[in-house]
């Protein structure tokens, strides 16, 4: 059964947002998705995701500057 998680990291100081994301996706299986709500463009996170078999899609947020969907490739 796939999971849909939401993680709001607005207002957190680095590196806490990346650490929270990595903790949240650590046990992901195909079909799981994380919706990340964030107020910055997390380029270091994108490199980590790509290097570890994850895909992502970034869109303008409705509640924040960015909303990023993250899932296993």
PyMOL commands that set and color helices and strands:
alter all, ss='L'
color gray80, all
select helices_A, chain A and resi 16-25+43-51
alter helices_A, ss='H'
color red, helices_A
select strands_A, chain A and resi 4-8+33-38+54-60+66-72
alter strands_A, ss='S'
color yellow, strands_A
deselect
rebuild
show_as cartoon
